[in-house]
Amino acid sequence: MSKHKTGIRIAMIFRSLFVIIVLILSTISFVTSAQDIESDRQFYKEALESVIGNYHEQIKDQSPLLNGTQYAGYRFSFLENAHPFFDTNTASTGSVVYESILYPHVSLLFDELSELLILKDNSRNIVLNSEKVSGFTIGEYHFVNIQNQKNMKPGFYQVLSIGNQYLLKRERKIINEKVGEDVKRYLQVTKEFYLKEKENYLSFNTKKEVTNALEDNKVEIQKFIGKNSRLFKKDKEQFLISLCKYYETLY
C-alpha cells in the first residue's frame, strides 16, 4: 500500500473515531441520577476502549509505533546478574501515548542506561522516538516525559504520588568499570526526586529542600521528618511518598 493511500486510510479512521466519540459524549446531558452517572461512566469507558481497539485493529502494520529502529542491546554483560532495564529485564504489558495517541496493551521495556523506551513486537524490539512519547506505563508504574524545565534534565520521570503536588523520580543506571585481567562492569542506580508545585518543579532530595518546598506547613513537616529520620536514610523514596500522603492531610 502506498504512503498516500495509507495516509488517506488513517485519516478516514480518525474521522470515524472522532464522530463516534462525539456521539458517545453527547449522551451525557441525559444523565438524571447518581446511579445513572456511575452506569454511564462504565458505558463510556467500555465504548471508548472499543473505539480505540477498533482503531488499532484497522491500522495494524501502519502503526507509527512500528517505524522505530531495532534495539541493539549490549555486547557485554554486567556482574551480579544486573540488567539495564527498569524493574525487570523481560517485557511487561503497559501502554504508551505516542504522537498524542494512546496505545494500550503493548509490551514495553525501559532501558535506564541508554534512556530508551522499547516496544516488543513479536520477535522485534523497536526503539520508540522519545520526542514523540508524552508518557507510558509499565505494569502499575507510570512515567511522563518532562522537557524544557529549569534544573531538570529532559527525559522520562516516574510518577510516585499524585495530589495537590506531583512527586517525580528520575532513576538512571550508570556503568562502573574495574579493569584488571579483564573488564568488570557493574551497574549503579542513581535516583533524583522532584516535587511539582503548581507550575514549578522543585528539587526534593535533601531535608532542607523538602522543608523549603513545603514551607507553608513547615512546622508540621519538620515534625514528620524528625519522627521518620531513619526511614529517610534507609529508603528515601518511601519516605517521600509517605511525606506527600501526610502533606495531603494538612489541607
C-alpha positions in Angstrom: 0.0 0.0 0.0 1.4 3.4 -1.0 2.2 6.0 1.7 -0.5 8.3 0.2 -3.2 5.6 0.4 -2.1 4.7 3.9 -2.4 8.3 4.9 -5.9 8.6 3.5 -6.9 5.4 5.3 -5.7 6.6 8.6 -7.3 10.0 8.2 -10.6 8.3 7.5 -10.2 6.1 10.6 -9.5 9.3 12.6 -12.7 10.9 11.3 -14.8 7.9 12.3 -13.1 7.8 15.7 -14.0 11.5 16.3 -17.6 11.1 15.2 -18.1 8.1 17.5 -16.6 9.8 20.5 -18.8 12.9 19.9 -21.9 10.7 19.7 -20.9 9.0 23.0 -20.2 12.2 24.8 -23.4 13.9 23.6 -25.5 11.5 25.7 -24.1 12.9 28.9 -26.8 15.5 29.1 -29.4 12.9 29.6 -28.0 11.6 32.9 -30.5 12.1 35.7 -29.2 10.4 38.8 -26.1 9.3 40.7 -26.8 5.7 39.7 -27.2 6.8 36.1 -23.9 8.6 36.3 -21.9 5.6 37.5 -23.6 3.3 35.0 -22.9 5.7 32.1 -19.3 6.2 33.2 -18.8 2.5 32.8 -20.6 2.6 29.4 -18.5 5.5 28.2 -15.3 3.7 29.3 -16.2 0.5 27.5 -17.3 2.3 24.4 -14.2 4.4 24.2 -12.0 1.3 24.8 -13.9 -0.4 22.0 -13.4 2.5 19.6 -9.6 2.7 20.4 -9.3 -1.0 20.0 -11.0 -0.9 16.6 -8.7 2.0 15.5 -5.6 0.0 16.3 -7.1 -3.1 14.6 -7.6 -1.1 11.5 -4.2 0.5 11.2 -2.3 -2.7 12.2 1.1 -2.7 10.3 0.7 1.0 9.5 1.0 1.8 13.2 3.6 4.6 13.8 4.9 2.6 16.7 6.5 0.2 14.2 8.5 2.8 12.5 11.4 2.9 15.0 14.8 1.3 14.8 15.8 -2.1 16.0 17.1 -2.1 19.6 20.8 -3.2 19.5 21.3 -4.1 23.2 24.8 -4.5 24.6 27.7 -6.7 23.5 28.8 -7.2 27.1 27.2 -8.4 30.3 27.0 -7.0 33.8 28.1 -8.5 37.0 25.7 -9.7 39.7 23.0 -10.6 37.2 22.4 -6.9 36.7 20.5 -5.5 33.7 19.9 -2.0 32.3 16.1 -2.1 32.4 13.6 -0.6 34.8 12.2 -3.2 37.2 12.6 -6.3 35.1 14.6 -7.5 32.0 11.5 -9.0 30.4 8.9 -7.0 28.6 5.8 -6.1 30.6 2.3 -5.2 29.5 1.8 -1.4 29.5 0.6 1.5 27.4 2.2 4.4 25.6 0.9 7.8 24.4 2.7 8.3 21.1 2.1 11.3 18.9 -0.9 12.1 21.2 -2.5 8.7 20.5 -3.0 6.1 23.3 -1.7 2.6 22.5 -2.9 0.3 25.3 -1.9 -3.4 25.9 1.6 -3.2 24.4 4.8 -4.9 25.6 7.4 -2.5 26.8 10.9 -2.3 28.3 12.6 0.9 29.6 16.4 0.9 29.2 17.6 3.2 32.1 21.2 3.0 31.0 20.6 4.4 27.4 17.3 6.0 28.3 15.3 4.2 25.6 11.7 3.0 25.5 11.5 -0.3 23.7 8.4 -1.9 22.2 8.4 -5.7 21.8 6.5 -6.7 18.8 6.7 -10.4 18.1 10.4 -11.1 17.6 11.3 -7.4 17.1 12.5 -5.0 19.8 11.7 -1.5 18.4 13.1 1.7 19.9 10.4 4.4 20.1 11.2 8.0 19.3 11.4 9.6 22.8 10.4 13.0 21.4 7.0 11.6 20.3 6.3 9.8 23.6 4.5 12.0 26.2 4.0 9.2 28.7 3.9 5.5 29.2 3.0 2.8 31.8 4.9 -0.4 32.6 2.7 -2.6 34.7 1.5 -0.4 37.6 4.3 2.2 37.1 3.5 5.5 35.3 6.1 7.7 33.5 5.9 11.2 32.0 8.2 12.9 29.6 9.5 16.2 31.1 11.1 18.7 28.7 12.3 22.3 29.0 12.1 22.6 32.8 14.7 24.5 34.7 17.0 22.4 36.8 15.7 19.2 35.4 17.3 17.0 32.7 14.9 16.2 29.9 13.6 12.6 29.9 11.2 10.2 31.5 10.3 10.6 35.1 8.3 8.1 37.2 5.2 9.5 38.9 5.3 8.3 42.5 2.5 10.4 44.0 -0.4 12.4 42.7 -2.4 15.0 44.7 -2.1 18.7 45.1 1.6 18.1 44.3 3.2 15.6 42.0 6.2 13.6 43.3 8.5 12.5 40.5 11.6 10.3 40.3 14.3 10.2 37.8 16.0 6.9 38.0 19.0 6.1 35.9 21.7 3.4 35.7 25.4 4.1 35.0 28.3 1.7 34.4 31.2 1.4 36.8 34.2 -0.4 35.4 37.0 -2.2 37.1 39.9 -3.0 34.9 42.2 -6.0 35.6 42.9 -9.0 33.5 39.5 -8.3 32.1 37.0 -5.5 32.4 34.3 -6.0 35.0 31.2 -3.9 34.6 28.8 -3.0 37.5 25.6 -1.0 37.3 25.0 1.7 39.7 21.4 3.1 40.2 21.0 6.8 40.7 17.8 8.5 41.9 16.7 12.1 41.9 13.4 13.3 43.2 11.3 16.4 42.3 8.1 17.9 43.5 5.8 19.7 41.1 4.2 22.6 43.0 1.7 24.4 40.7 3.8 25.1 37.6 7.2 24.7 39.3 9.4 21.7 39.6 11.5 21.7 42.8 14.4 19.5 43.7 13.2 17.3 46.6 16.3 15.3 47.7 17.5 16.8 51.0 15.7 17.5 54.2 16.3 21.2 53.6 14.8 21.1 50.1 11.8 19.2 51.5 11.1 21.8 54.2 11.6 24.7 51.7 9.3 23.1 49.1 6.5 22.6 51.7 7.2 25.8 53.7 3.5 26.7 54.1 3.4 23.8 56.7 7.0 24.0 57.8 6.4 23.1 61.5 4.4 20.0 60.7 6.8 18.9 58.0 9.8 19.3 60.4 8.0 17.2 63.0 7.3 14.5 60.4 10.9 14.5 59.3 12.1 14.2 62.9 9.8 11.2 63.6 10.8 9.4 60.3 14.5 10.3 60.0 15.5 6.6 60.0 13.2 5.9 57.0 14.7 8.9 55.2 18.2 7.3 55.5 17.0 3.8 54.8 14.5 4.3 52.0 14.3 7.9 50.8 11.7 7.0 48.1 9.3 5.5 50.6 9.9 8.4 53.0 9.0 11.0 50.3 5.8 9.0 49.3 4.7 8.9 52.9 5.5 12.6 53.4 3.4 13.6 50.4 0.5 11.5 51.7 0.8 13.2 55.1 1.0 16.6 53.5 -2.3 16.0 51.7 -4.0 15.5 55.1 -2.9 19.1 56.1 -5.1 20.7 53.6 
